[in-house]
Amino acid sequence: MPTIYGRNPIKELLASDKTINKIYIQKGVKDLYDIKNEALEKKVIVVDSDKYKLDKLSGNGVHQGIVASYTEYKYYDVEDIIEHAKKRKEAPFIVILDKIEDPQNLGAIIRTSECMGAHGVIIAKRNAVAINDTVEKVAAGACSYMKVARVANITETIKKLKEKGLWIYALDMDGETEIYNYDLKGGVGIVIGNEGNGVSRLVKENCDVILKIPMKGNINSLNASASLAMVSYEIFRQNNM
């Protein structure tokens, strides 16, 4: 995992599109609050460390009390995902994530998406987890095969996908139709919402249909990765069996 150190280089890293895994800040060093706060706002893990740890991470470089590790995962464009489906001579199947924050969930979603034949996953650039070392570990190698695109605006991306002929379905426990009672053949985008708040209002308003998973137990909701697993298998079943 590559590292970078020094205050200005890390400020530039925070302003870039690279995915930061962790920022290590030396205990007792002042004037780093602005960097720390910006990192926390972007949901980057910040670790308080001693000087020995930072010396080791920086190779004894002049780290100024701060070191960051980041990933070099190459994100794709949404057009790359569409083109991938065309090359496979298949209708596009795209997973769209609305502000997923848990790296464990994102890793599991990428793994499930790859197993179920999805052509790509779309994530937001802001207020959402990016691909980091935890995501790659949970995905168990699927990040090497799944095309992941980061976009500035999920709603606008949905509109563009609809213009290309995809039907966009949001998964919500208050959905109007159960996933097993709806025709999910053809080009589809499945929207999975935030772990706590679900699919946001504006995103939901721009979806074609709101679907739900039928449940019988006392708990009436599943986490994001489990929900995606169930609906993606139904898409796979309808298109392949």
Sequence and secondary structure as in RCSB ss.txt:
>XXXX:A:sequence
MPTIYGRNPIKELLASDKTINKIYIQKGVKDLYDIKNEALEKKVIVVDSDKYKLDKLSGNGVHQGIVASYTEYKY
YDVEDIIEHAKKRKEAPFIVILDKIEDPQNLGAIIRTSECMGAHGVIIAKRNAVAINDTVEKVAAGACSYMKVAR
VANITETIKKLKEKGLWIYALDMDGETEIYNYDLKGGVGIVIGNEGNGVSRLVKENCDVILKIPMKGNINSLNAS
ASLAMVSYEIFRQNNM
>XXXX:A:secstr
  EEESHHHHHHHHHSSSEEEEEEEETT  S HHHHHHHHHTT EEEEE HHHHHHHTTS   TTEEEEEE    
B HHHHHHHHHHTTS  EEEEESS   HHHHHHHHHHHHHTT  EEEEESSSS    HHHHHHHTTGGGTS EEE
ES HHHHHHHHHHTT EEEEE TT SEEGGGS   SSEEEEE BTTTBS HHHHHTSSEEEE    SS     HH
HHHHHHHHHHHHHHH 
